[in-house]
Structure formats: C-alpha cells, structure tokens
Amino acid sequence: MQKNTFFRSILFLFLAFGGTLRAQIAIWDIDEMARLRKGTTYLVTDDTTSKTCKEYIDVIKQTWTLSPVKCIKSSEMEEYLAPGSSFFSFTCLENTTTKTDRNGFIKQGNSTFTFYFDLWICDESYFSKKRKRLKENDKIPIARIELYTTHLSYFNTERFTSTKLDGEGNIRNWSPGIVKNYLQSVMYFIKKKEERALTRDIFQPKLLKKLKKDTLFIPDYVLLKINPLTGKETERDDPEELMREYPYPYKIIPMDELNRRILTDQTGIHYLIYVRSVADKTISVMNSKSGVILSSLRSSLTYNIKSKDFKTLRQDIESD
C-alpha cells in the first residue's frame, strides 16, 4: 500500500504542476470509484444558510448521482474520514520559486497559488497511523476542477481559504449553473472509466459545427486584462476588437445572466468558459443541458484572452 501511495503521489504532483499539464477537469484513480459509490460524499462548507450558498448546495445534491451527498463544516471533516467516505472541497496549492544568489546560496523566491474544487478520498494507509492528523498526501484525488480566481490571490501571499461554496465572489468560472455542468462532465468521464490528465485537450468537430448557427454565450469577465508586471486587472478589451476573428453568432453577457440561462433554458445553450492560471489559459465551450464539453484547449505562457483565440475557435468550427 505504501508503494502504491508513493507512485500515486508522484503522478498527482506531475499532473498538478507539470508545465502545460493542466486544464479545467482532471480524473484520476478510477479504480477507487468502488469505494466512493459505497459511501457518502461530504460537501465541505461552513455556510449552509445564505441564499447564494444554498443554491450551490441544491445544485450539487441534485446533479451528483454517484453517491449520497451530505454537508459538513470544515472543522468536522476529520470526524467523517472513513474508508468509504469522499469529499468535495476547495484546494489551494502553493508553487514557490527558488533562486541562487552570487554566493551560491539558494533563496526562496515568490509564491503563486493555484486553486481547485476537488473530489477526493482518504488513503487507506491513513487509518493505520497512530497519529491521525490529515495531511495533503493522505488525500487521493479522484477529480479536480481548475478555478480562475481574482488577481489578488496570484501576486500576494494570500491563500484562497474560503470554505463557502460561493467562493465569496473570488472565482470567475463559478456559478451554480457552471458547477452543474462541471459535475455532469466529471460523472461522464467517471462512468466511461476515462482517466484524464489536466492537459488533455477536447475537440469534437461535429458538435462544434453547431456554433455556425447557434449563439455562443460568453461571460463578460473575458474582457478583463491582467497587467503582467503588476498582476492587476485594470484594463478591459474592446468587445468588437476581441471578437473580430469570430464571424458566427455570439453574445457577451454578465455572469448572472449566463447562470440563469444555464439553469432555465430547457433546450440548452452553448457557452464559453475561460480559465486563467498563473502563466497559461484554457478556453472551453460547454453545453448547458448535458455538460458536454465541445472543445477545451490549453495555451502555455499566455493568460489574457485574445482575438487569435477566437480565430482558433473559428478554425475548429470550420474544420472537417
């Protein structure tokens, strides 16, 4: 068991930090799904009463069908650790750079943080330990959803520590409707027994061709631009300039309106999700009814969305 845990940890770190090996959704350890299905999935949240958080709770309980879902507080998590238990919770991973000074001494550099919504179970070896204090390497990740948070968390020393499901307004690609579609995608991959590295692109040309006629809905946060020197979002793109390479129907709308359309449009819409990481970006197109991802492409060493990204999407729509 210890050997399996070691190799699982190496794989986990490789997929989490390995250069371009990050996209919006990852699936690991399909073999552990039997444990998950037999137990309860605990949704870690310290707010179960506010209107916004209740919307997330209701959507997650309605959408997730692989196991029963129960809400617990973050302070209660260790009480519910058991071989058959699984957990949905936010995760913050720190990446600290190092540098060597003129005397050859290694010094710690800047820290950046990446943020995720994780589905995980506890390694069985944890239950045989004398001191049962949960550590990060005790967790076996099953699924991971990458989050695009506000700029403060990237360039300051602040960690994303929210245990409220609404993210307290700090997550761009996050709403009850989007969470519904993310979970639909996660369940689809799990049911197919398809493990996915975070970098794995998705390209479904037959489905993408629907965008020649169907409106592509785009959340207005795509217009925000980050200054590479300060890390601050102080500029906004001109919508017409951003979309000049995309000749098909589209509509840029506020996140509240996008969320409403996802949850209420019975026929389904297609919408774009843009995730900015520390030094790369992912642009995906999803269907709101099924959660099917029509396309998902990762670009490294770039994070602001640009007109050429929509040119690439146009070319994908037109490809045979």
C-alpha positions in Angstrom: 0.0 0.0 0.0 2.8 2.4 0.8 4.4 1.7 -2.6 1.1 2.5 -4.4 0.7 5.6 -2.3 4.2 6.8 -3.3 3.6 6.3 -7.1 0.1 7.9 -6.8 1.6 10.9 -5.1 4.2 11.3 -7.9 1.5 11.0 -10.5 -0.6 13.6 -8.7 2.2 16.1 -8.4 3.2 15.6 -12.1 -0.4 16.2 -13.2 -0.9 19.2 -10.9 2.3 21.1 -11.6 3.8 19.7 -14.8 4.2 22.6 -17.1 1.3 22.5 -19.6 -0.3 19.6 -17.8 -3.2 21.5 -16.5 -6.7 22.1 -17.9 -10.1 22.5 -16.5 -11.0 19.0 -15.4 -8.9 16.0 -14.4 -9.9 12.5 -13.4 -7.6 10.1 -11.5 -7.8 6.7 -9.8 -10.9 5.3 -11.4 -10.2 2.1 -9.6 -11.1 3.8 -6.3 -14.6 4.6 -7.6 -16.0 1.4 -5.9 -15.1 2.9 -2.6 -16.8 6.2 -3.5 -20.0 4.5 -4.6 -20.4 2.5 -1.4 -20.1 5.5 0.9 -21.2 9.1 1.4 -19.8 12.2 -0.3 -19.3 15.0 2.1 -19.6 18.6 0.8 -17.3 20.8 2.9 -18.9 24.2 3.5 -19.2 26.5 6.5 -22.3 28.2 5.1 -25.4 26.3 4.6 -28.0 29.0 5.2 -27.2 32.0 2.9 -29.2 32.2 -0.3 -26.2 32.0 -2.6 -24.6 29.1 -0.9 -27.8 27.2 -0.7 -28.1 27.5 -4.4 -24.8 25.7 -4.8 -25.7 23.0 -2.3 -29.1 22.3 -4.0 -27.5 22.1 -7.5 -24.7 19.7 -6.3 -27.1 17.4 -4.5 -29.4 17.3 -7.5 -26.7 16.8 -10.0 -24.3 14.4 -8.3 -25.8 10.9 -8.5 -22.8 8.6 -7.9 -23.2 8.7 -4.1 -25.3 10.4 -1.4 -24.2 14.0 -0.6 -24.2 15.4 2.9 -22.9 18.9 4.1 -20.4 19.2 6.8 -18.3 22.1 8.2 -14.6 22.2 7.6 -13.9 21.8 11.3 -15.8 18.4 11.2 -14.0 16.9 8.2 -11.6 14.7 10.2 -14.6 13.3 12.1 -16.1 11.9 8.9 -12.9 10.3 7.5 -13.6 6.7 6.8 -12.6 4.2 4.1 -15.8 4.7 2.2 -16.1 8.5 2.6 -15.4 11.0 -0.2 -15.2 14.8 0.0 -15.8 17.8 -2.2 -13.7 20.8 -1.0 -11.6 23.7 -2.3 -7.9 23.1 -2.5 -5.1 25.7 -2.7 -1.7 24.6 -3.9 1.4 26.8 -3.5 4.2 26.9 -6.0 7.3 28.7 -4.7 10.2 29.6 -7.0 13.8 29.5 -5.8 16.9 31.4 -6.9 20.6 31.2 -6.3 22.4 34.3 -5.1 26.0 35.3 -6.1 27.4 33.2 -3.2 25.7 30.1 -4.4 23.0 30.0 -1.7 19.5 29.0 -2.7 16.9 31.5 -1.6 13.2 31.3 -1.7 11.5 33.4 -4.4 7.9 34.4 -5.0 5.0 32.1 -4.3 2.0 31.7 -6.6 -1.2 29.8 -5.8 -3.4 27.6 -7.9 -7.0 26.8 -6.8 -9.2 23.9 -7.4 -12.5 22.3 -6.4 -11.5 18.7 -5.6 -13.3 15.3 -5.2 -11.1 13.1 -3.0 -11.0 10.1 -0.7 -8.6 9.3 2.1 -5.8 6.8 1.5 -6.4 3.6 3.4 -2.9 3.8 5.0 -4.1 6.9 7.0 -6.4 4.7 9.1 -3.5 2.6 10.4 -1.5 5.6 11.6 -1.1 6.2 15.3 -1.3 10.0 14.9 -4.3 10.6 12.7 -3.8 14.2 11.6 -4.8 14.6 7.9 -2.1 15.8 5.6 -2.3 16.7 1.9 -0.6 13.4 0.9 -3.2 11.4 2.7 -5.8 12.5 0.1 -6.3 10.5 -3.1 -7.7 12.9 -5.7 -10.5 11.5 -7.9 -11.5 14.6 -9.8 -10.3 18.2 -10.0 -11.8 21.3 -11.4 -9.5 24.2 -12.0 -10.6 27.6 -10.8 -9.9 31.1 -12.1 -9.7 33.4 -9.0 -9.2 37.2 -8.7 -5.7 38.6 -9.2 -5.1 39.2 -5.5 -4.6 35.5 -4.9 -1.9 35.2 -7.6 0.5 38.0 -6.7 0.0 38.5 -3.0 0.8 36.0 -0.3 -2.9 35.4 0.3 -4.2 31.9 0.1 -7.7 31.1 -1.1 -9.1 29.8 2.1 -12.8 30.2 1.6 -15.0 27.3 2.8 -18.1 28.9 1.5 -19.4 27.4 -1.8 -19.9 30.7 -3.5 -16.2 31.4 -3.2 -17.2 34.8 -1.6 -17.1 36.4 -5.1 -13.5 35.4 -5.8 -14.0 32.8 -8.5 -14.6 33.8 -12.1 -15.6 30.4 -13.6 -18.1 29.6 -10.9 -21.8 29.7 -10.5 -24.5 27.1 -9.6 -25.1 26.5 -13.3 -21.5 26.1 -14.2 -20.9 23.8 -11.3 -23.8 21.7 -12.5 -22.2 21.3 -15.9 -18.7 20.6 -14.4 -20.2 17.8 -12.3 -22.0 16.4 -15.3 -18.7 16.2 -17.1 -16.9 14.6 -14.2 -19.6 11.9 -13.9 -19.5 11.3 -17.7 -15.7 10.7 -17.6 -16.0 8.5 -14.4 -18.8 6.4 -15.9 -16.6 5.9 -19.0 -13.8 4.9 -16.7 -11.7 7.5 -18.5 -8.8 9.0 -16.6 -7.7 12.4 -17.8 -4.6 14.4 -17.4 -5.3 18.0 -16.8 -3.7 18.9 -20.1 -5.7 16.7 -22.3 -7.5 18.7 -25.0 -11.0 18.0 -26.1 -12.1 18.5 -29.7 -15.5 17.4 -31.0 -15.8 18.8 -34.6 -19.3 17.5 -35.3 -20.7 19.2 -32.2 -18.6 22.4 -32.8 -20.3 22.9 -36.2 -23.5 23.7 -34.4 -21.9 27.1 -33.5 -22.2 28.2 -37.1 -25.9 28.8 -36.3 -26.2 28.6 -32.6 -25.3 31.6 -30.4 -22.2 31.3 -28.3 -22.7 32.9 -25.0 -19.6 34.5 -23.5 -19.3 35.7 -19.8 -18.2 39.3 -19.7 -15.2 38.6 -17.4 -13.3 37.6 -20.6 -12.9 41.3 -21.3 -10.7 41.8 -18.2 -7.0 42.1 -18.9 -4.2 41.4 -16.4 -1.1 43.6 -16.3 1.9 41.2 -16.4 4.0 43.5 -14.3 1.6 44.3 -11.5 -0.8 41.4 -11.8 -3.8 43.8 -11.6 -6.9 43.7 -13.7 -7.1 47.4 -14.7 -8.0 47.2 -18.4 -10.8 45.9 -20.5 -10.7 44.7 -24.0 -12.9 46.3 -26.7 -15.5 43.6 -27.4 -15.6 44.2 -31.1 -11.8 44.0 -31.4 -11.7 40.9 -29.3 -14.3 39.1 -31.5 -13.2 40.4 -34.9 -11.9 36.9 -35.9 -15.2 35.2 -34.9 -17.9 35.5 -37.6 -20.6 33.4 -36.0 -23.4 34.4 -33.6 -22.3 35.4 -30.2 -23.4 37.4 -27.2 -21.3 38.7 -24.3 -23.4 38.7 -21.1 -22.9 39.2 -17.3 -22.3 36.0 -15.3 -25.7 36.3 -13.5 -27.5 36.2 -16.9 -25.3 33.2 -18.1 -26.1 31.3 -14.9 -29.8 32.0 -15.3 -29.7 30.7 -18.9 -27.8 27.6 -17.9 -30.3 26.7 -15.2 -33.5 27.6 -17.0 -33.1 27.1 -20.8 -34.7 23.7 -21.4 -33.2 23.2 -24.9 -29.6 24.1 -23.8 -27.2 26.8 -24.8 -23.5 26.7 -25.7 -21.2 29.0 -23.7 -17.6 29.7 -23.4 -15.5 29.3 -20.2 -12.2 31.0 -19.9 -9.8 29.9 -17.1 -6.6 31.9 -16.4 -3.9 30.3 -14.5 -0.5 31.8 -13.3 1.1 31.6 -16.8 -1.4 29.9 -19.1 -5.1 29.7 -20.0 -7.8 27.3 -21.0 -10.7 28.1 -23.3 -13.6 25.7 -23.4 -17.0 25.5 -24.9 -19.8 23.7 -23.0 -23.4 22.6 -23.5 -25.6 23.8 -20.6 -28.1 20.9 -20.8 -25.7 17.9 -20.9 -22.5 19.4 -19.6 -20.8 18.0 -22.7 -17.5 19.8 -23.5 -17.4 20.6 -27.2 -13.8 21.8 -27.1 -11.1 22.6 -24.5 -7.7 24.0 -25.5 -4.8 24.9 -23.3 -2.2 27.6 -24.1 1.0 28.0 -22.2 3.0 31.1 -21.3 0.0 33.3 -22.1 -3.1 34.1 -20.0 -5.0 37.1 -21.4 -7.7 36.0 -23.9 -7.0 37.4 -27.4 -8.7 37.7 -30.8 -6.5 34.9 -32.1 -8.1 32.6 -29.6 -11.4 33.2 -31.3 -9.7 32.7 -34.6 -8.6 29.3 -33.5 -12.1 28.5 -32.3 -13.5 29.6 -35.7 -11.0 27.3 -37.5 -12.0 24.4 -35.3 -15.7 25.1 -36.1 -14.9 25.1 -39.8 -12.6 22.1 -39.8 -13.6 18.8 -41.3 
